[in-house]
Every structure is written in C-alpha cells, then in structure tokens.
Amino acid sequence: MKQLKKSFRHDSLQDTQSITQILSAINEGLENGKLVFSDDEDEIVLNPKGLLQLKVSATQDDNKHSFSFKVSWQSQDRKINKKNKLKVQS
C-alpha cells in the first residue's frame, strides 16, 4: 500500500526571541527523536533518527537578508512492496 504524503506549512511574523524558542524546541525534538509541528489548522509528527541530511543557505540582497536550513532523512521502517517487482523484457 502506498503511503499518503502529508505536509505542514506555517508562515508568520515573529520576533527574534520567539524564533529562538522555536529553534530550541526543534533542537530538543531532534535530540529526543520526535518533532511535532502544529498550529490552529494542522499538525504533523516526525521521528528523525539515523543520519540526517542538512542543507544551509544564507543571502544578503540590499535590505533583505535571509537564511534557511533544511533537514531530511529516509524513514527506517519503509517496507519493500514485493508485489510490485520490476520486470524487464526484451
């Protein structure tokens, strides 16, 4: 059975203290192996473990400055669907 894709997105204006608290919560969630992202409309629970891929970028353009980071990993409990084996014929 194919797993359904679920996503969460939140966009808001925050001060540096609030963002620091959010980053601290993400740090704690990474250490504990469980991240829960939620707002009034949605929620997603992620369980990071093993090796994680990290991508970091930063830009400065006149008055706009930004940085972003992306963390991703493969689920360890993925099961191989033996019913859908690849067949190649000539």
N, CA, C and O atoms as a CHARMM CRD file, in Angstrom:
* protein
*
  360
    1    1 MET  N      0.83400  -1.16500   0.00000 PROA 1      0.00000
    2    1 MET  CA     0.00000   0.00000   0.00000 PROA 1      0.00000
    3    1 MET  C      0.89100   1.24400   0.00000 PROA 1      0.00000
    4    1 MET  O      1.87000   1.31200   0.74300 PROA 1      0.00000
    5    2 LYS  N      0.55300   2.20500  -0.81900 PROA 2      0.00000
    6    2 LYS  CA     1.31700   3.43000  -0.92700 PROA 2      0.00000
    7    2 LYS  C      0.98400   4.35800   0.23700 PROA 2      0.00000
    8    2 LYS  O     -0.18500   4.57300   0.55500 PROA 2      0.00000
    9    3 GLN  N      2.03400   4.91100   0.87600 PROA 3      0.00000
   10    3 GLN  CA     1.82900   5.81600   1.99400 PROA 3      0.00000
   11    3 GLN  C      1.42000   7.19100   1.47500 PROA 3      0.00000
   12    3 GLN  O      1.98900   7.68700   0.50300 PROA 3      0.00000
   13    4 LEU  N      0.43500   7.80100   2.12200 PROA 4      0.00000
   14    4 LEU  CA    -0.03200   9.11600   1.72700 PROA 4      0.00000
   15    4 LEU  C      0.97000  10.18500   2.14500 PROA 4      0.00000
   16    4 LEU  O      1.57500  10.10100   3.21300 PROA 4      0.00000
   17    5 LYS  N      1.13400  11.17900   1.30200 PROA 5      0.00000
   18    5 LYS  CA     2.03200  12.28600   1.60700 PROA 5      0.00000
   19    5 LYS  C      1.30000  13.28500   2.48700 PROA 5      0.00000
   20    5 LYS  O      0.18100  13.69500   2.17600 PROA 5      0.00000
   21    6 LYS  N      1.93200  13.67500   3.58500 PROA 6      0.00000
   22    6 LYS  CA     1.35800  14.67200   4.47100 PROA 6      0.00000
   23    6 LYS  C      2.36500  15.78400   4.63200 PROA 6      0.00000
   24    6 LYS  O      3.56500  15.53100   4.73700 PROA 6      0.00000
   25    7 SER  N      1.89100  17.00400   4.65200 PROA 7      0.00000
   26    7 SER  CA     2.79600  18.13400   4.80400 PROA 7      0.00000
   27    7 SER  C      2.20400  19.15500   5.76600 PROA 7      0.00000
   28    7 SER  O      0.99900  19.16800   6.01800 PROA 7      0.00000
   29    8 PHE  N      3.06100  19.99800   6.29000 PROA 8      0.00000
   30    8 PHE  CA     2.66900  21.06900   7.19600 PROA 8      0.00000
   31    8 PHE  C      3.41300  22.32000   6.76600 PROA 8      0.00000
   32    8 PHE  O      4.59600  22.25400   6.43300 PROA 8      0.00000
   33    9 ARG  N      2.73900  23.44800   6.76900 PROA 9      0.00000
   34    9 ARG  CA     3.38200  24.71200   6.41500 PROA 9      0.00000
   35    9 ARG  C      2.80000  25.80300   7.29300 PROA 9      0.00000
   36    9 ARG  O      1.58800  25.87300   7.49900 PROA 9      0.00000
   37   10 HSD  N      3.67700  26.65300   7.81000 PROA 10     0.00000
   38   10 HSD  CA     3.25000  27.77900   8.64000 PROA 10     0.00000
   39   10 HSD  C      4.06000  28.99900   8.24400 PROA 10     0.00000
   40   10 HSD  O      5.27300  28.90700   8.06200 PROA 10     0.00000
   41   11 ASP  N      3.40600  30.13000   8.11000 PROA 11     0.00000
   42   11 ASP  CA     4.06500  31.37500   7.74200 PROA 11     0.00000
   43   11 ASP  C      3.55600  32.45800   8.67900 PROA 11     0.00000
   44   11 ASP  O      2.35000  32.69000   8.76000 PROA 11     0.00000
   45   12 SER  N      4.46900  33.13000   9.39300 PROA 12     0.00000
   46   12 SER  CA     4.05500  34.18000  10.31800 PROA 12     0.00000
   47   12 SER  C      5.20300  35.14900  10.55300 PROA 12     0.00000
   48   12 SER  O      6.35300  34.86900  10.21500 PROA 12     0.00000
   49   13 LEU  N      4.87400  36.28300  11.13400 PROA 13     0.00000
   50   13 LEU  CA     5.85400  37.28900  11.50500 PROA 13     0.00000
   51   13 LEU  C      6.18200  37.09500  12.98100 PROA 13     0.00000
   52   13 LEU  O      5.28200  37.13200  13.82100 PROA 13     0.00000
   53   14 GLN  N      7.46200  36.88800  13.31300 PROA 14     0.00000
   54   14 GLN  CA     7.88800  36.60100  14.68600 PROA 14     0.00000
   55   14 GLN  C      9.05100  37.51300  15.05800 PROA 14     0.00000
   56   14 GLN  O      9.77300  37.99300  14.18400 PROA 14     0.00000
   57   15 ASP  N      9.23300  37.75200  16.36600 PROA 15     0.00000
   58   15 ASP  CA    10.42000  38.47400  16.80500 PROA 15     0.00000
   59   15 ASP  C     11.54800  37.46800  17.05600 PROA 15     0.00000
   60   15 ASP  O     11.31100  36.26000  17.07200 PROA 15     0.00000
   61   16 THR  N     12.77100  37.96300  17.25200 PROA 16     0.00000
   62   16 THR  CA    13.92200  37.06100  17.39700 PROA 16     0.00000
   63   16 THR  C     13.79800  36.14900  18.60800 PROA 16     0.00000
   64   16 THR  O     14.25200  35.00600  18.56100 PROA 16     0.00000
   65   17 GLN  N     13.19200  36.62900  19.69600 PROA 17     0.00000
   66   17 GLN  CA    13.03200  35.78300  20.89100 PROA 17     0.00000
   67   17 GLN  C     12.10900  34.59300  20.59200 PROA 17     0.00000
   68   17 GLN  O     12.39800  33.46800  21.00100 PROA 17     0.00000
   69   18 SER  N     11.01200  34.83500  19.88900 PROA 18     0.00000
   70   18 SER  CA    10.09300  33.74700  19.52900 PROA 18     0.00000
   71   18 SER  C     10.76600  32.73200  18.61300 PROA 18     0.00000
   72   18 SER  O     10.59700  31.52500  18.78800 PROA 18     0.00000
   73   19 ILE  N     11.52700  33.21800  17.64200 PROA 19     0.00000
   74   19 ILE  CA    12.21800  32.31600  16.72400 PROA 19     0.00000
   75   19 ILE  C     13.27300  31.50300  17.47400 PROA 19     0.00000
   76   19 ILE  O     13.46200  30.32000  17.19000 PROA 19     0.00000
   77   20 THR  N     13.95600  32.12900  18.42600 PROA 20     0.00000
   78   20 THR  CA    14.93000  31.40900  19.24900 PROA 20     0.00000
   79   20 THR  C     14.25300  30.28500  20.02400 PROA 20     0.00000
   80   20 THR  O     14.81000  29.19400  20.13700 PROA 20     0.00000
   81   21 GLN  N     13.06900  30.53400  20.55400 PROA 21     0.00000
   82   21 GLN  CA    12.32400  29.49200  21.27900 PROA 21     0.00000
   83   21 GLN  C     11.90900  28.35900  20.34200 PROA 21     0.00000
   84   21 GLN  O     11.96700  27.18900  20.71800 PROA 21     0.00000
   85   22 ILE  N     11.49200  28.70500  19.12500 PROA 22     0.00000
   86   22 ILE  CA    11.11200  27.67800  18.15200 PROA 22     0.00000
   87   22 ILE  C     12.32400  26.82900  17.78000 PROA 22     0.00000
   88   22 ILE  O     12.22700  25.60300  17.71800 PROA 22     0.00000
   89   23 LEU  N     13.46700  27.47400  17.53300 PROA 23     0.00000
   90   23 LEU  CA    14.68400  26.73200  17.19100 PROA 23     0.00000
   91   23 LEU  C     15.13500  25.84400  18.35900 PROA 23     0.00000
   92   23 LEU  O     15.63500  24.74000  18.14000 PROA 23     0.00000
   93   24 SER  N     14.96200  26.31500  19.57800 PROA 24     0.00000
   94   24 SER  CA    15.29300  25.49200  20.75300 PROA 24     0.00000
   95   24 SER  C     14.39300  24.26600  20.83100 PROA 24     0.00000
   96   24 SER  O     14.85200  23.17300  21.16300 PROA 24     0.00000
   97   25 ALA  N     13.11400  24.44800  20.52600 PROA 25     0.00000
   98   25 ALA  CA    12.18100  23.31500  20.52300 PROA 25     0.00000
   99   25 ALA  C     12.54800  22.31400  19.43300 PROA 25     0.00000
  100   25 ALA  O     12.44100  21.10600  19.64300 PROA 25     0.00000
  101   26 ILE  N     12.98000  22.80400  18.26800 PROA 26     0.00000
  102   26 ILE  CA    13.41600  21.91000  17.19200 PROA 26     0.00000
  103   26 ILE  C     14.65700  21.14800  17.63000 PROA 26     0.00000
  104   26 ILE  O     14.76600  19.94800  17.38000 PROA 26     0.00000
  105   27 ASN  N     15.58800  21.82700  18.27900 PROA 27     0.00000
  106   27 ASN  CA    16.79100  21.18200  18.79000 PROA 27     0.00000
  107   27 ASN  C     16.43900  20.06500  19.77200 PROA 27     0.00000
  108   27 ASN  O     16.97300  18.96000  19.67800 PROA 27     0.00000
  109   28 GLU  N     15.54900  20.35100  20.70000 PROA 28     0.00000
  110   28 GLU  CA    15.12500  19.34400  21.68400 PROA 28     0.00000
  111   28 GLU  C     14.42600  18.16800  21.00100 PROA 28     0.00000
  112   28 GLU  O     14.63900  17.01300  21.36900 PROA 28     0.00000
  113   29 GLY  N     13.59200  18.46900  20.00400 PROA 29     0.00000
  114   29 GLY  CA    12.90900  17.40700  19.27400 PROA 29     0.00000
  115   29 GLY  C     13.87200  16.52100  18.50700 PROA 29     0.00000
  116   29 GLY  O     13.67800  15.30700  18.45300 PROA 29     0.00000
  117   30 LEU  N     14.91300  17.10600  17.91000 PROA 30     0.00000
  118   30 LEU  CA    15.93100  16.30200  17.22400 PROA 30     0.00000
  119   30 LEU  C     16.66600  15.40300  18.21100 PROA 30     0.00000
  120   30 LEU  O     16.93100  14.23700  17.92000 PROA 30     0.00000
  121   31 GLU  N     16.99500  15.95500  19.38700 PROA 31     0.00000
  122   31 GLU  CA    17.68900  15.15600  20.40000 PROA 31     0.00000
  123   31 GLU  C     16.82400  14.00100  20.90500 PROA 31     0.00000
  124   31 GLU  O     17.33600  12.91600  21.18100 PROA 31     0.00000
  125   32 ASN  N     15.51100  14.23200  21.02500 PROA 32     0.00000
  126   32 ASN  CA    14.59800  13.21300  21.54900 PROA 32     0.00000
  127   32 ASN  C     14.01200  12.30600  20.47300 PROA 32     0.00000
  128   32 ASN  O     13.36700  11.30900  20.79800 PROA 32     0.00000
  129   33 GLY  N     14.22400  12.63000  19.20000 PROA 33     0.00000
  130   33 GLY  CA    13.71000  11.79500  18.11200 PROA 33     0.00000
  131   33 GLY  C     12.24400  11.99200  17.80700 PROA 33     0.00000
  132   33 GLY  O     11.61100  11.12200  17.20800 PROA 33     0.00000
  133   34 LYS  N     11.68700  13.13900  18.21400 PROA 34     0.00000
  134   34 LYS  CA    10.27500  13.39200  17.90900 PROA 34     0.00000
  135   34 LYS  C     10.05500  14.89700  17.76600 PROA 34     0.00000
  136   34 LYS  O     10.34500  15.67700  18.67400 PROA 34     0.00000
  137   35 LEU  N      9.53500  15.28100  16.60300 PROA 35     0.00000
  138   35 LEU  CA     9.19900  16.67600  16.31700 PROA 35     0.00000
  139   35 LEU  C      7.70500  16.76500  16.02700 PROA 35     0.00000
  140   35 LEU  O      7.18300  16.03000  15.18800 PROA 35     0.00000
  141   36 VAL  N      7.02800  17.65900  16.71600 PROA 36     0.00000
  142   36 VAL  CA     5.60400  17.88500  16.47600 PROA 36     0.00000
  143   36 VAL  C      5.44600  19.32900  16.03200 PROA 36     0.00000
  144   36 VAL  O      5.73800  20.25100  16.79400 PROA 36     0.00000
  145   37 PHE  N      4.98800  19.52900  14.80500 PROA 37     0.00000
  146   37 PHE  CA     4.71300  20.85100  14.27100 PROA 37     0.00000
  147   37 PHE  C      3.19700  21.00700  14.20100 PROA 37     0.00000
  148   37 PHE  O      2.50700  20.14800  13.65300 PROA 37     0.00000
  149   38 SER  N      2.67800  22.10500  14.75800 PROA 38     0.00000
  150   38 SER  CA     1.23100  22.30200  14.73200 PROA 38     0.00000
  151   38 SER  C      0.89000  23.78700  14.80600 PROA 38     0.00000
  152   38 SER  O      1.68600  24.60900  15.25800 PROA 38     0.00000
  153   39 ASP  N     -0.30300  24.09700  14.35400 PROA 39     0.00000
  154   39 ASP  CA    -0.91400  25.40600  14.53600 PROA 39     0.00000
  155   39 ASP  C     -2.41000  25.15900  14.70000 PROA 39     0.00000
  156   39 ASP  O     -2.82400  24.02400  14.93600 PROA 39     0.00000
  157   40 ASP  N     -3.21500  26.19300  14.57900 PROA 40     0.00000
  158   40 ASP  CA    -4.65800  26.03000  14.78700 PROA 40     0.00000
  159   40 ASP  C     -5.32900  25.17200  13.72500 PROA 40     0.00000
  160   40 ASP  O     -6.44300  24.68900  13.93200 PROA 40     0.00000
  161   41 GLU  N     -4.66000  24.97800  12.58400 PROA 41     0.00000
  162   41 GLU  CA    -5.27700  24.27600  11.46400 PROA 41     0.00000
  163   41 GLU  C     -4.76700  22.86400  11.21900 PROA 41     0.00000
  164   41 GLU  O     -5.50500  22.03700  10.68400 PROA 41     0.00000
  165   42 ASP  N     -3.51800  22.56000  11.59700 PROA 42     0.00000
  166   42 ASP  CA    -2.93600  21.28100  11.19400 PROA 42     0.00000
  167   42 ASP  C     -1.85700  20.84300  12.16600 PROA 42     0.00000
  168   42 ASP  O     -1.40800  21.62000  13.00900 PROA 42     0.00000
  169   43 GLU  N     -1.44500  19.58700  12.03800 PROA 43     0.00000
  170   43 GLU  CA    -0.37200  19.03400  12.85600 PROA 43     0.00000
  171   43 GLU  C      0.31800  17.91200  12.09000 PROA 43     0.00000
  172   43 GLU  O     -0.31400  17.16600  11.34100 PROA 43     0.00000
  173   44 ILE  N      1.63800  17.80800  12.29500 PROA 44     0.00000
  174   44 ILE  CA     2.39800  16.69700  11.73100 PROA 44     0.00000
  175   44 ILE  C      3.43100  16.26700  12.76900 PROA 44     0.00000
  176   44 ILE  O      4.02700  17.10000  13.45200 PROA 44     0.00000
  177   45 VAL  N      3.63200  14.96300  12.87600 PROA 45     0.00000
  178   45 VAL  CA     4.60500  14.39900  13.80600 PROA 45     0.00000
  179   45 VAL  C      5.68700  13.70100  12.99000 PROA 45     0.00000
  180   45 VAL  O      5.38700  12.85300  12.14900 PROA 45     0.00000
  181   46 LEU  N      6.94300  14.05600  13.23900 PROA 46     0.00000
  182   46 LEU  CA     8.08300  13.45400  12.55100 PROA 46     0.00000
  183   46 LEU  C      8.99600  12.79700  13.57300 PROA 46     0.00000
  184   46 LEU  O      9.12900  13.27800  14.69900 PROA 46     0.00000
  185   47 ASN  N      9.62400  11.69600  13.17700 PROA 47     0.00000
  186   47 ASN  CA    10.52900  10.95900  14.06300 PROA 47     0.00000
  187   47 ASN  C     11.90300  10.82900  13.41800 PROA 47     0.00000
  188   47 ASN  O     12.20300   9.80500  12.80500 PROA 47     0.00000
  189   48 PRO  N     12.74200  11.85500  13.55100 PROA 48     0.00000
  190   48 PRO  CA    14.07500  11.80200  12.94000 PROA 48     0.00000
  191   48 PRO  C     14.99900  10.83800  13.68000 PROA 48     0.00000
  192   48 PRO  O     15.05500  10.82800  14.91000 PROA 48     0.00000
  193   49 LYS  N     15.72100  10.02800  12.90400 PROA 49     0.00000
  194   49 LYS  CA    16.72400   9.14600  13.50100 PROA 49     0.00000
  195   49 LYS  C     17.72100   8.74000  12.42500 PROA 49     0.00000
  196   49 LYS  O     17.44600   8.85600  11.23000 PROA 49     0.00000
  197   50 GLY  N     18.86000   8.27200  12.85700 PROA 50     0.00000
  198   50 GLY  CA    19.89100   7.87100  11.91100 PROA 50     0.00000
  199   50 GLY  C     20.60000   9.08900  11.35400 PROA 50     0.00000
  200   50 GLY  O     20.65000  10.14200  11.99100 PROA 50     0.00000
  201   51 LEU  N     21.14300   8.93500  10.16500 PROA 51     0.00000
  202   51 LEU  CA    21.84400  10.03500   9.51500 PROA 51     0.00000
  203   51 LEU  C     20.83500  10.98700   8.87400 PROA 51     0.00000
  204   51 LEU  O     19.90500  10.55700   8.19300 PROA 51     0.00000
  205   52 LEU  N     21.03300  12.28000   9.10200 PROA 52     0.00000
  206   52 LEU  CA    20.15200  13.30600   8.56500 PROA 52     0.00000
  207   52 LEU  C     20.94000  14.16500   7.58900 PROA 52     0.00000
  208   52 LEU  O     22.10800  14.47100   7.82900 PROA 52     0.00000
  209   53 GLN  N     20.31000  14.55000   6.49700 PROA 53     0.00000
  210   53 GLN  CA    20.96600  15.43400   5.54100 PROA 53     0.00000
  211   53 GLN  C     20.62200  16.86800   5.90200 PROA 53     0.00000
  212   53 GLN  O     19.46000  17.18800   6.15300 PROA 53     0.00000
  213   54 LEU  N     21.64500  17.74600   5.92900 PROA 54     0.00000
  214   54 LEU  CA    21.47000  19.15100   6.27700 PROA 54     0.00000
  215   54 LEU  C     21.87300  20.03300   5.10800 PROA 54     0.00000
  216   54 LEU  O     22.95500  19.86900   4.54400 PROA 54     0.00000
  217   55 LYS  N     21.00300  20.96900   4.74300 PROA 55     0.00000
  218   55 LYS  CA    21.30300  21.96500   3.71600 PROA 55     0.00000
  219   55 LYS  C     21.10600  23.33800   4.35100 PROA 55     0.00000
  220   55 LYS  O     20.05500  23.61300   4.92800 PROA 55     0.00000
  221   56 VAL  N     22.12300  24.20100   4.24400 PROA 56     0.00000
  222   56 VAL  CA    22.06400  25.54500   4.81100 PROA 56     0.00000
  223   56 VAL  C     22.34900  26.55300   3.70900 PROA 56     0.00000
  224   56 VAL  O     23.24300  26.34800   2.88900 PROA 56     0.00000
  225   57 SER  N     21.58200  27.65000   3.68900 PROA 57     0.00000
  226   57 SER  CA    21.85500  28.72900   2.74100 PROA 57     0.00000
  227   57 SER  C     21.61300  30.06600   3.43400 PROA 57     0.00000
  228   57 SER  O     20.80000  30.16500   4.35300 PROA 57     0.00000
  229   58 ALA  N     22.33100  31.09200   2.98200 PROA 58     0.00000
  230   58 ALA  CA    22.17500  32.44100   3.50900 PROA 58     0.00000
  231   58 ALA  C     22.37000  33.43300   2.37100 PROA 58     0.00000
  232   58 ALA  O     23.21600  33.22400   1.50200 PROA 58     0.00000
  233   59 THR  N     21.57700  34.52700   2.37200 PROA 59     0.00000
  234   59 THR  CA    21.69300  35.53700   1.33000 PROA 59     0.00000
  235   59 THR  C     21.54500  36.93500   1.91700 PROA 59     0.00000
  236   59 THR  O     20.86800  37.14300   2.92400 PROA 59     0.00000
  237   60 GLN  N     22.19800  37.88100   1.25700 PROA 60     0.00000
  238   60 GLN  CA    22.04300  39.30800   1.54500 PROA 60     0.00000
  239   60 GLN  C     21.77700  39.99700   0.22400 PROA 60     0.00000
  240   60 GLN  O     22.55200  39.85500  -0.72200 PROA 60     0.00000
  241   61 ASP  N     20.68700  40.74300   0.15300 PROA 61     0.00000
  242   61 ASP  CA    20.34200  41.47000  -1.06400 PROA 61     0.00000
  243   61 ASP  C     19.75400  42.81400  -0.65700 PROA 61     0.00000
  244   61 ASP  O     18.59500  42.89000  -0.25000 PROA 61     0.00000
  245   62 ASP  N     20.55100  43.87300  -0.76500 PROA 62     0.00000
  246   62 ASP  CA    20.15100  45.21700  -0.32700 PROA 62     0.00000
  247   62 ASP  C     19.63200  45.16900   1.11700 PROA 62     0.00000
  248   62 ASP  O     20.40500  44.91900   2.04100 PROA 62     0.00000
  249   63 ASN  N     18.34300  45.40200   1.31400 PROA 63     0.00000
  250   63 ASN  CA    17.77700  45.42900   2.66300 PROA 63     0.00000
  251   63 ASN  C     17.19600  44.08900   3.10800 PROA 63     0.00000
  252   63 ASN  O     16.76300  43.95100   4.25200 PROA 63     0.00000
  253   64 LYS  N     17.18200  43.11000   2.22000 PROA 64     0.00000
  254   64 LYS  CA    16.59600  41.81400   2.56700 PROA 64     0.00000
  255   64 LYS  C     17.70800  40.82500   2.88200 PROA 64     0.00000
  256   64 LYS  O     18.61100  40.61000   2.07400 PROA 64     0.00000
  257   65 HSD  N     17.63200  40.23500   4.05300 PROA 65     0.00000
  258   65 HSD  CA    18.60200  39.24100   4.49600 PROA 65     0.00000
  259   65 HSD  C     17.82100  37.99200   4.88500 PROA 65     0.00000
  260   65 HSD  O     16.73300  38.09100   5.45200 PROA 65     0.00000
  261   66 SER  N     18.36400  36.83200   4.58600 PROA 66     0.00000
  262   66 SER  CA    17.65500  35.59700   4.94500 PROA 66     0.00000
  263   66 SER  C     18.62700  34.44200   5.10300 PROA 66     0.00000
  264   66 SER  O     19.72600  34.43900   4.54800 PROA 66     0.00000
  265   67 PHE  N     18.18900  33.47300   5.87000 PROA 67     0.00000
  266   67 PHE  CA    18.89700  32.19800   5.93300 PROA 67     0.00000
  267   67 PHE  C     17.84000  31.11100   6.03300 PROA 67     0.00000
  268   67 PHE  O     16.73200  31.33600   6.52000 PROA 67     0.00000
  269   68 SER  N     18.20500  29.94300   5.56700 PROA 68     0.00000
  270   68 SER  CA    17.29400  28.80600   5.66200 PROA 68     0.00000
  271   68 SER  C     18.09900  27.54400   5.89400 PROA 68     0.00000
  272   68 SER  O     19.27200  27.45400   5.53400 PROA 68     0.00000
  273   69 PHE  N     17.45000  26.59000   6.49400 PROA 69     0.00000
  274   69 PHE  CA    18.06700  25.28700   6.61600 PROA 69     0.00000
  275   69 PHE  C     17.00700  24.22600   6.41500 PROA 69     0.00000
  276   69 PHE  O     15.84200  24.40100   6.77300 PROA 69     0.00000
  277   70 LYS  N     17.44000  23.12500   5.83300 PROA 70     0.00000
  278   70 LYS  CA    16.54800  22.01300   5.53500 PROA 70     0.00000
  279   70 LYS  C     17.19400  20.74200   6.06900 PROA 70     0.00000
  280   70 LYS  O     18.36800  20.47400   5.81400 PROA 70     0.00000
  281   71 VAL  N     16.42800  19.98000   6.79800 PROA 71     0.00000
  282   71 VAL  CA    16.89800  18.70500   7.33600 PROA 71     0.00000
  283   71 VAL  C     15.99100  17.61900   6.76400 PROA 71     0.00000
  284   71 VAL  O     14.76700  17.74300   6.81500 PROA 71     0.00000
  285   72 SER  N     16.57900  16.56300   6.22300 PROA 72     0.00000
  286   72 SER  CA    15.77800  15.47100   5.66600 PROA 72     0.00000
  287   72 SER  C     16.42500  14.13800   6.00100 PROA 72     0.00000
  288   72 SER  O     17.61800  14.06600   6.29800 PROA 72     0.00000
  289   73 TRP  N     15.62100  13.08700   5.94900 PROA 73     0.00000
  290   73 TRP  CA    16.10900  11.73800   6.23400 PROA 73     0.00000
  291   73 TRP  C     15.15300  10.73200   5.62300 PROA 73     0.00000
  292   73 TRP  O     14.01200  11.04900   5.28600 PROA 73     0.00000
  293   74 GLN  N     15.64300   9.52400   5.49000 PROA 74     0.00000
  294   74 GLN  CA    14.83600   8.42500   4.97500 PROA 74     0.00000
  295   74 GLN  C     14.22900   7.66500   6.15000 PROA 74     0.00000
  296   74 GLN  O     14.89600   7.43800   7.15900 PROA 74     0.00000
  297   75 SER  N     12.99200   7.28400   6.02100 PROA 75     0.00000
  298   75 SER  CA    12.33200   6.50800   7.05800 PROA 75     0.00000
  299   75 SER  C     12.96700   5.12300   7.13900 PROA 75     0.00000
  300   75 SER  O     13.11800   4.44400   6.12300 PROA 75     0.00000
  301   76 GLN  N     13.32900   4.71500   8.32400 PROA 76     0.00000
  302   76 GLN  CA    13.97300   3.41700   8.53300 PROA 76     0.00000
  303   76 GLN  C     12.98900   2.25400   8.43300 PROA 76     0.00000
  304   76 GLN  O     13.38900   1.12000   8.17000 PROA 76     0.00000
  305   77 ASP  N     11.71400   2.53400   8.64000 PROA 77     0.00000
  306   77 ASP  CA    10.73800   1.45000   8.66000 PROA 77     0.00000
  307   77 ASP  C     10.01900   1.25600   7.33000 PROA 77     0.00000
  308   77 ASP  O      8.95700   0.63500   7.28000 PROA 77     0.00000
  309   78 ARG  N     10.59900   1.78900   6.24800 PROA 78     0.00000
  310   78 ARG  CA     9.99700   1.56600   4.93600 PROA 78     0.00000
  311   78 ARG  C     10.05000   0.08800   4.59400 PROA 78     0.00000
  312   78 ARG  O     11.08100  -0.56400   4.76000 PROA 78     0.00000
  313   79 LYS  N      8.94600  -0.42400   4.12200 PROA 79     0.00000
  314   79 LYS  CA     8.88300  -1.82900   3.73700 PROA 79     0.00000
  315   79 LYS  C      8.89500  -1.91500   2.21200 PROA 79     0.00000
  316   79 LYS  O      8.26800  -1.11000   1.52300 PROA 79     0.00000
  317   80 ILE  N      9.60900  -2.89100   1.71300 PROA 80     0.00000
  318   80 ILE  CA     9.65100  -3.10900   0.27300 PROA 80     0.00000
  319   80 ILE  C      8.39700  -3.86700  -0.13300 PROA 80     0.00000
  320   80 ILE  O      8.08400  -4.91100   0.43900 PROA 80     0.00000
  321   81 ASN  N      7.68900  -3.34900  -1.10800 PROA 81     0.00000
  322   81 ASN  CA     6.48300  -3.98200  -1.59600 PROA 81     0.00000
  323   81 ASN  C      6.88500  -5.04000  -2.61800 PROA 81     0.00000
  324   81 ASN  O      7.24600  -4.71000  -3.74700 PROA 81     0.00000
  325   82 LYS  N      6.82300  -6.29600  -2.22700 PROA 82     0.00000
  326   82 LYS  CA     7.25700  -7.38900  -3.09700 PROA 82     0.00000
  327   82 LYS  C      6.27800  -7.63900  -4.23700 PROA 82     0.00000
  328   82 LYS  O      6.63800  -8.30000  -5.21100 PROA 82     0.00000
  329   83 LYS  N      5.06700  -7.13600  -4.14600 PROA 83     0.00000
  330   83 LYS  CA     4.07900  -7.33300  -5.20800 PROA 83     0.00000
  331   83 LYS  C      4.41700  -6.50900  -6.44600 PROA 83     0.00000
  332   83 LYS  O      4.01800  -6.86900  -7.55300 PROA 83     0.00000
  333   84 ASN  N      5.13500  -5.42700  -6.27500 PROA 84     0.00000
  334   84 ASN  CA     5.44300  -4.53700  -7.39200 PROA 84     0.00000
  335   84 ASN  C      6.90000  -4.66600  -7.81100 PROA 84     0.00000
  336   84 ASN  O      7.62000  -3.66900  -7.86900 PROA 84     0.00000
  337   85 LYS  N      7.33700  -5.87700  -8.10200 PROA 85     0.00000
  338   85 LYS  CA     8.71600  -6.08900  -8.55700 PROA 85     0.00000
  339   85 LYS  C      8.88800  -5.57400  -9.97700 PROA 85     0.00000
  340   85 LYS  O      7.96600  -5.63800 -10.79000 PROA 85     0.00000
  341   86 LEU  N     10.06500  -5.06900 -10.26100 PROA 86     0.00000
  342   86 LEU  CA    10.37100  -4.58700 -11.59100 PROA 86     0.00000
  343   86 LEU  C     10.53600  -5.77300 -12.53700 PROA 86     0.00000
  344   86 LEU  O     11.20200  -6.75700 -12.21600 PROA 86     0.00000
  345   87 LYS  N      9.91900  -5.65800 -13.70100 PROA 87     0.00000
  346   87 LYS  CA    10.06000  -6.67600 -14.73700 PROA 87     0.00000
  347   87 LYS  C     10.61000  -6.00600 -15.97900 PROA 87     0.00000
  348   87 LYS  O     10.09800  -4.97000 -16.40400 PROA 87     0.00000
  349   88 VAL  N     11.63600  -6.57900 -16.56000 PROA 88     0.00000
  350   88 VAL  CA    12.22200  -6.05700 -17.78100 PROA 88     0.00000
  351   88 VAL  C     12.23500  -7.18300 -18.80300 PROA 88     0.00000
  352   88 VAL  O     12.70900  -8.28400 -18.52100 PROA 88     0.00000
  353   89 GLN  N     11.70800  -6.90000 -19.99800 PROA 89     0.00000
  354   89 GLN  CA    11.66600  -7.90500 -21.04500 PROA 89     0.00000
  355   89 GLN  C     12.20500  -7.31300 -22.32200 PROA 89     0.00000
  356   89 GLN  O     12.13200  -6.10200 -22.53100 PROA 89     0.00000
  357   90 SER  N     12.74700  -8.16300 -23.18100 PROA 90     0.00000
  358   90 SER  CA    13.22100  -7.68900 -24.48100 PROA 90     0.00000
  359   90 SER  C     12.49900  -8.41400 -25.58700 PROA 90     0.00000
  360   90 SER  O     12.75600  -8.15700 -26.76300 PROA 90     0.00000
